[in-house]
Amino acid sequence: MQDHICDRYNSWWEYDAQGIPLCRVCDKCRAHKLKQYRPEILRGYSQDDVDEPIEEEG
């Protein structure tokens, strides 16, 4: 699958949650190529997901 090249007529670009193109995929390789990305990148995240104190409280 590492050397797989998608046919341009049977493939499409996959984008992250922000609309940034990640890679070109087809039905055969989509799962393999997208597994390298963290789920947050594919589904999106909010400030609540990354909110943590910069300095110790108290």
Stockholm file with secondary structure:
# STOCKHOLM 1.0

chainA/1-58         MQDHICDRYNSWWEYDAQGIPLCRVCDKCRAHKLKQYRPEILRGYSQDDVDEPIEEEG
#=GR chainA/1-58 SS CTTCCCCTTSCEEEECTTSCEEEEECTTTHHHHHTTSCHHHHHCCCHHHHCCCSSCCC
#=GC SS_cons        CTTCCCCTTSCEEEECTTSCEEEEECTTTHHHHHTTSCHHHHHCCCHHHHCCCSSCCC
//
